[in-house]
Every structure is written in structure tokens, then in C-alpha cells.
């Protein structure tokens, strides 16, 4: 699982946990990484639940969420992210 305190890592530029069979919720604290993280790749896991609205704060981040078990709909703030992939 992704620990909730990951959003406290003030120098985290890339988080790539693709294909690790993670099966937790996406921590809302990732939204704290605004202006820091450039690439957030959570694809090809077994993440479930809804995408936290806080992820919409990552407007300058490439966010990859495809091939998970996420529950629609995505929060409206996610639409403001420059690059989101969920296929």
C-alpha cells in the first residue's frame, strides 16, 4: 500500500509504483505535493476506491492511473490536471 504520509515528502519529484500489485486507496495526501512532483505513475496496480479530490491539486503533474480498480466518477478537479491517463 501507499503510506498516507507520502504527501510529506517535500522533495519527491517522481513517484513510479507501476506494476507493484498495490491494493489500497490512493492517499489524499499526494495532493500536498503541488509544485513538487512532476510524474505520478500509479498505473497497473489494484488500487481501488475513488480518486481523492486532492489529486486535482497536481495541475502541473503527469498523472498515470490506468489499469486499476478505481471507482468512477473522477473528481472535477482532476479535469484541471495538464496530463491524466486512465485507460
Rosetta blueprint (number, residue, H / E / L):
1 X L
2 X L
3 X L
4 X H
5 X H
6 X H
7 X H
8 X H
9 X L
10 X L
11 X L
12 X L
13 X L
14 X E
15 X E
16 X E
17 X L
18 X L
19 X L
20 X L
21 X L
22 X L
23 X L
24 X L
25 X L
26 X L
27 X L
28 X H
29 X H
30 X H
31 X H
32 X H
33 X H
34 X L
35 X L
36 X L
37 X L
38 X L
39 X E
40 X E
41 X E
42 X L
43 X L
44 X L
45 X L
46 X L
47 X L
48 X E
49 X E
50 X L
51 X L
52 X L
53 X H
54 X H
55 X H
56 X H
57 X H
58 X L
59 X L
60 X L
61 X L
62 X E
63 X E
64 X E
65 X L
66 X L
67 X L
68 X L
69 X E
70 X E
71 X L
72 X L
73 X L
74 X L
75 X L
76 X H
77 X H
78 X H
79 X H
80 X H
81 X L
82 X L
83 X E
84 X E
85 X E
86 X L
87 X L
